[in-house]
Amino acid sequence: MPLLFCIVASGTVTNFFPTVVNTLGYPPIISLLLTAPPYVLAVIVTYLNATHADKTGERYFHVILPMTVAIIAYIIAATTTHIAPRYLSMMLMVPSVYSAFVVSLAWISNTLPRPPAKRATALALINAVSNCSSIYASYLYPNSAAPHYTTAMVVNCITAFLAVVIATVLRMVLVRLNKKLERGEWVEGAINGRDGEVNTFRFKV
């Protein structure tokens, strides 16, 4: 739950993306057109990141690498007024957050393999709580904060960094649980093998 919450919290900029893009100083129609390319790129990057994560079975780096890119993007947006680097940062914000979100949601689902009812309930609760960040996000983008929206970008940076930390802790825990499964020990919530059978289940890391 904390992992997904931090990722969603770091992506609150998407709720006000047209407003942020408008700070580039272009006319309204041009500004609205400029909001499209980051989302087109987000579709491509999210698909490639999720597909690669699925093929390799790896989750951790497919989450932290996009979030690291997001941190860099927020720093650029908060520290420069030049159009080119600011728009570059906007091109990086959206794809990085969305691609990390998709993989992290799948990763969380992988860590709750059974019972199915528990997984379904947990995923619904996690989704609900993680989107609570939208409640306070509306106060981070007042017109007076334009064009840098420094407070918002700092909050986004912090939550993105926390997401990286939480993902690292989660990976360490899952690696430890996988070692227990390799030794044939019982792990609550995992698909444990029966006595005398080889257990091939492992948590995705």
C-alpha positions in Angstrom: 0.0 0.0 0.0 2.7 2.6 0.8 4.5 1.9 -2.5 1.5 2.5 -4.6 0.4 5.5 -2.5 3.8 7.2 -3.0 3.8 6.5 -6.7 0.3 8.0 -7.1 1.3 10.9 -4.9 4.3 11.7 -7.0 2.1 11.7 -10.1 -0.4 14.3 -8.9 1.1 16.6 -11.5 -1.0 14.7 -14.1 -4.2 16.1 -12.5 -3.0 19.6 -13.4 -0.9 18.9 -16.4 -2.6 21.3 -18.8 -2.0 24.1 -16.2 1.6 23.1 -15.8 2.1 23.0 -19.6 0.4 26.4 -19.9 3.3 28.0 -17.9 5.5 27.5 -21.0 3.8 30.7 -22.3 2.2 29.5 -25.5 -1.4 30.4 -26.5 -4.1 28.2 -25.1 -4.6 26.0 -28.2 -0.9 25.4 -28.6 -0.6 24.6 -24.8 -3.4 22.1 -25.0 -1.7 20.4 -28.1 1.5 20.2 -26.2 -0.2 18.2 -23.4 -0.7 15.3 -25.9 2.9 14.1 -26.7 3.8 13.2 -23.1 0.7 10.9 -22.9 1.4 9.3 -26.2 5.0 8.6 -25.0 3.5 7.3 -21.7 1.4 4.7 -23.6 4.5 3.5 -25.4 6.8 3.5 -22.4 4.3 1.9 -20.1 3.6 -0.9 -22.6 7.3 -1.6 -23.2 8.1 -1.5 -19.5 5.2 -3.7 -18.5 5.9 -6.2 -21.3 9.6 -6.5 -20.4 8.8 -6.9 -16.7 6.3 -9.7 -17.6 8.8 -11.5 -19.9 11.7 -11.3 -17.4 9.7 -11.8 -14.3 11.6 -8.9 -12.7 9.7 -6.1 -10.9 12.1 -4.0 -8.7 14.1 -2.3 -11.4 11.0 -1.8 -13.6 9.7 0.4 -10.7 12.7 2.2 -9.4 14.2 3.2 -12.7 11.1 5.1 -13.9 10.7 6.7 -10.5 14.4 7.8 -10.6 13.6 9.4 -14.0 10.6 11.1 -12.4 12.8 12.6 -9.7 15.1 14.0 -12.3 12.2 15.5 -14.2 10.7 17.2 -11.2 14.1 18.7 -10.3 14.5 20.1 -13.8 10.9 21.5 -13.8 11.5 23.3 -10.4 14.9 24.8 -11.2 14.7 26.2 -14.7 12.6 28.6 -16.7 13.9 27.7 -20.1 11.2 26.2 -22.4 13.2 23.3 -23.8 14.3 21.7 -20.5 11.0 22.4 -18.9 9.1 20.6 -21.7 11.6 17.8 -21.6 10.9 17.4 -17.9 7.1 17.3 -18.7 7.8 14.6 -21.4 9.5 12.5 -18.7 7.1 13.0 -15.8 4.0 11.3 -17.2 5.6 8.2 -18.8 7.8 7.5 -15.7 5.0 7.7 -13.2 2.5 5.7 -15.3 5.0 3.0 -16.2 6.0 2.5 -12.6 2.4 2.5 -11.4 1.4 -0.4 -13.7 4.3 -2.6 -12.8 4.0 -1.9 -9.1 0.3 -2.8 -9.1 1.2 -6.1 -10.8 4.0 -6.6 -8.3 1.7 -6.1 -5.3 -0.7 -8.6 -6.8 2.2 -11.1 -7.1 2.9 -10.7 -3.4 -0.6 -11.6 -2.5 -1.1 -14.9 -4.4 -3.6 -16.5 -2.0 -6.3 -16.7 -0.9 -7.9 -15.0 -3.9 -10.5 -13.2 -1.8 -7.8 -11.6 0.3 -6.0 -10.5 -2.8 -9.1 -9.0 -4.4 -10.0 -7.1 -1.2 -6.4 -5.9 -0.7 -6.1 -4.6 -4.2 -9.3 -2.7 -4.0 -8.3 -1.2 -0.7 -4.8 -0.3 -1.9 -6.2 1.4 -5.0 -8.7 3.4 -2.9 -6.2 4.6 -0.4 -3.4 5.3 -2.9 -5.7 7.7 -4.8 -6.3 9.8 -1.6 -3.3 11.9 -2.6 -5.6 13.7 -5.0 -7.3 15.3 -2.0 -4.4 17.4 -1.0 -2.9 17.8 -4.5 -5.3 20.5 -5.5 -3.7 22.8 -2.9 -0.2 22.3 -4.4 -0.8 24.0 -7.8 -2.2 27.5 -7.1 -1.8 30.1 -9.8 0.6 32.0 -7.5 3.1 29.1 -7.6 3.5 29.3 -11.4 5.7 28.7 -13.3 7.9 26.5 -11.1 5.3 25.1 -8.7 8.2 24.5 -6.4 6.2 23.1 -3.5 4.4 20.6 -5.7 7.7 19.5 -7.4 9.4 19.1 -4.0 6.5 17.0 -2.7 6.6 14.9 -5.9 10.3 14.4 -5.5 10.0 13.3 -1.9 7.2 10.8 -2.6 9.0 9.4 -5.6 12.1 8.9 -3.5 10.0 7.3 -0.8 8.6 4.9 -3.5 12.2 3.9 -4.4 13.0 3.3 -0.7 9.8 1.3 -0.1 10.4 -0.8 -3.3 13.9 -1.6 -2.0 12.6 -2.7 1.4 9.9 -4.8 -0.3 12.4 -6.5 -2.5 14.6 -7.3 0.5 11.7 -8.9 2.3 10.6 -10.9 -0.7 14.1 -12.2 -1.3 14.2 -13.4 2.4 10.8 -15.1 2.0 12.0 -16.8 -1.2 15.0 -18.2 0.6 12.6 -19.7 3.2 10.6 -21.3 0.4 13.8 -22.7 -1.0 14.6 -24.3 2.3 11.1 -25.8 2.4 9.8 -23.6 5.2 6.2 -22.5 5.5 5.5 -18.9 4.4 2.1 -17.4 5.2 0.3 -16.2 2.1 2.6 -18.1 -0.3 1.7 -21.1 -2.4 3.4 -23.6 -0.2 4.2 -27.1 -1.5 2.9 -30.3 0.1 5.0 -32.6 2.2 7.4 -34.5 0.0 6.8 -32.2 -3.0 9.1 -29.7 -4.5 7.7 -26.1 -4.2 8.5 -24.1 -7.3 6.6 -21.0 -6.2 8.7 -17.8 -5.7 7.7 -14.2 -5.1 8.5 -11.9 -8.0 11.4 -9.6 -7.2 
